[in-house]
Amino acid sequence: MSTPLTLSVGQHTDRGRKPSNQDCHGAALPRESLRATKGAALALADGIGSSDVSHVASATAVASFLEDYYATSDAWSVRTSAERVLAAVNAWLYAQTRQSQDRYDQDRGYVCTFTALVIKSNTAHVFHVGDARLYRVHMGAQGASLEQVTTDHRVWVSPERSYLSRALGVQDRIDIDYRSVALDAGDLFMLATDGVYEHVTGADVHAALEDAPDLDAAACRLVERALENGSPDNLTVQFVRIESLQAREASELLRQMAGLPLPPQLEPRAELDGYRIVREVHGSSRSHVYLALDPDSGAHVILKTPSTDLAGDGAHMERFVMEEWVMGRVRSPHVVRPAPARRRSCVYVATEYIDGVTLAQWLRDRPRPGLDAVRRIVDQVAKGLRAFHRLDMLHQDVRPENVMIDGDGNARIIDFGSVSVAGVVEMAPHAEDWTLQGAALYAAPEYFLGEHGTVRSDVFALGVLTYLMLTGELPYGVEIPRAAQRKLVYRSARDHDPGIPAWVDAALRKALQIDPRRRYEDVSEFVYDLHHPNGAFLEQRRTPLIERSPLLFWKAMSFTLVLALVADLALRR
């Protein structure tokens, strides 16, 4: 059962006292399923008066945003989707100006302000550049109070003269203001251009809303009131009221499988939807993994079924179902692929079979594989992780048991039970359910401080994996879960193996920083420094002993003081 997001929208525009209308507005209220994953959107743009083509910029910005936003991946967060679309719109507008005869005059170019409101689940996402405004409207018995949500990007040179400090199409890159606002049912928002908000009051807004039969009529009456009050500009206003917020007992994916039973524990030679079970590969309190044969193709597949003990755990079942959803979207030769789809009689996940061993077993067979072999595997795992990151996903469980190595040395990530999907987290009623689910010894310290993961968290896990492969040890032992209680000190990989180059150790040190702000921003940066000596690292001196091993430092200091005392006593005799 779920309650859909429902909205009421009203909007109106008028050229006013100008010969043409350079404003543009629009709204997208998609079908319920798309509204759940991407939300509803409103957009408003205002062209600059000095340009004869700014109406084209406004129309392009609004139309492109409302169309292209819904074409982005449903795995992406609202912010990622909107910012990438707006970056593309800005680049196109800027290119059009550069190709025109007025390419050196921004005041005559394809330039406009832009404000968008995307409402998804119980949050409003605001994107803004320029001086159109978004208000939260609070209706009271005596009138309406207008709470401005956006900040004007306008610089006043004098009381009569000003200019836009930011707008779409001015430069090849754009800095978009972003803000998220928590919602309640009944909330009311107003988007307006300066032709409206500079010429109306809260009382005018209250009167328009109270007297009009619907929001369209209210928008029209407010525009008329601004004209009556002397507005000389184009006028556009949009209203949106939150009638009901999306409330879910479970994800849409879980609902799709809600009617399917859980499979029993399967035995060899048993059949499931045409698959013939060969043997159980792995079993735990959370799931069972089987090797099965597809008689139609003759190929082996892997079937993963949830444990019947956790059938009543909604969060666990949601994560289980999400594995297949994620697998169907991530495309990489270094990430396991789903098996061909078929009609199912129960809940399970089917993937391709990889004829090989886990990295954990590979390391048991090769305790010290050497730097070149380690780099080959790390390169491939990093490419797999980047496939997740491009879709606004975090793997969150990078460890030897979740990497398969086939007979040709190819590495693939195989487990998605801990993956966090930004676009799905925004829909989840309890975001904390989508934080750390992986192995604690490979997890970044910020998870244990109650923080959400980032790409840098996966960088940390890849650093732990690399350190383990090179040294056979973990960089912080078993202390990572206690990062909040004590200061952890990185132990140089060269302490375990002096043959490891100092610049490789420096790359590991940076990837494994306790403070995520001091780590690499992306796994590709870490991989590059594993292959190429970083000049900044070569210039650094060796870390002092007190940082590498405080206990050894103070033991040495104490021993030195004792020797000095003994020597002093000997001289006094």
Phi, psi and omega in degrees: 000140177208151176257124182284160173284123179235140185225155167244133184232138173222143183205153179202146177222154180207142179287345178065227183269005179267156182291336180216161182258116179261003174278159171210145179215164178189163178218147178233117178241083188287175178302162189303317183295318179286328177295329178290321184271329184241341179088182174254151187223143170233145180218146183218132178227149182226116180285153180282140186293338183280352184250137177279350183243008183292337175296328176293319178299315180297312181296319180294317182298312183292311183296316181295318181297310184292335178271310187286332178302319182281354176266354180283165182300137177285356173278337182287150171288164177302316183296314179299313181300310184294317183293324178290322177295316182292328175297320179291319178298313180300317180298320180294314180298316180297319180295322179297319178296317182294336181268353182272172181288342177257036188296341180262002183240101182295331182291347178246012186266188179276082188231140177202159170279166180205133174222131179228148177233118177247123183250116181225132182055242181245029184224140172259129179251123187248131178234128191210138170209129181111211185231015164290162186229151170244129178241146165264125186260123178251112182274131178228173183296327183266353182153188180250136172257138184252114178263109182287125182266325182265165177244131181292135174260065181226133180251127180263119178278324177207172179301338182255345190230133179210171177212155178285129177274340178212141176195163176289138174089358182282317180230170183288341175236152184229140176257108183264128172292135177232140177209143175247143184230126177291143186245155169230151176301137182097349179299144182232132179236152177228127171255136184209148173274168184295338177296340178259303191292339177281353187230017174225161178242174175301326178295321178296318179296316180300315181296318180297319182287323182286324187273337186275147180286337179208177184289329175299314180294324179295319179296318179296317182292326179291322176297317178299321180294320178297321177295318178298329181275007172097016179299128180262001191251175168297152184228127177217136177218145176229138173244144172218128178245135179275108180278317176208146180264152178293126177232130185235141168271338179198166181289162176300324179297317180295323177298322181297329182257006186298331182275355182267138178282165172280143179287155175284171173292126190266145179248159176306140180078357174289156179243144178219109180053038179093343175281141176252121183290129178266308179193164174275130181269320183202143177221143178211181179289350184253329184198168175231138182240130183235147167269129182226161179248134174265102184300332182294319183255344184079005183266151175274149175225166174250128176249131178241125181242146178285152177290137179295338180293338183252018183299329181271000180270098184299320181295318179295315181295324178295316179296323180297312180295327180297334181304314181289324178300315179296313183301327181287350183249331181279125180241111178197141175293353182248021174227134183301144182260153176288153174286159178307137184292146174210161181294136186245150177256350181203179185271121173196167177242133181243128180230167174297156176264130177255117181279092183186204181229160175290160177298330177299314178291322179301320179288327175295326179282335181227080186303325178232085188288344182093155186297317182297316180295320179297315181297324179298318180287316180299320177305316184287318177298320179298320178296321176296317179296322180296330176296323174292313185296326179297336180261017179064037178243150172243136181285312173069008179210052179279112179204166186301327182289344183253016175235127178257141176242120180273182185296339179265006179084012179278135182255139178219138175281133190240344188242132183239016185293342182248006185296134174257126181249116186304317182293332179275323178302323179296333180271340187291135178291337180228093185298334182295338178296344185251021176271229187289125174231353186270192183288132186295325186289343179251357185278149179290149184301330185298334178298325182277357175259009178082016181261156175281152180284162174224181175304325180296336177291320175292328175300316179301312181299320177294325176296318177299315180299317180294315179300316180298317181295325183279328188243341186080004182232166173264142188296331180238019182061229180253022188270348185306315179299343179257024183299331181285335185267338184216156178278120181267140182243127178294132175260123184305136175297335180288342174293331177272323182215099181299345180284348178288126180302145181300325182287332174290318177298323179294323177295318177297316181302318181291319179296332186256020177299138178295320178279115183300336181292341182262001179273175171296147178281335186216150181297331181295327178294319178297313181298319180300316181288342173286339182257335186232125178302121179279123183303325180296325179289321183295332181278344182284143176282165177295139182301132180303152182301325181297332178275324182287320182209086182303320181298314179296323179298312183288331173296315179295320179296316179297317179297320180295320179294321177297315179299318179296320179294317179298317180297321180294319178295322180295323181289331182286339182282000000 
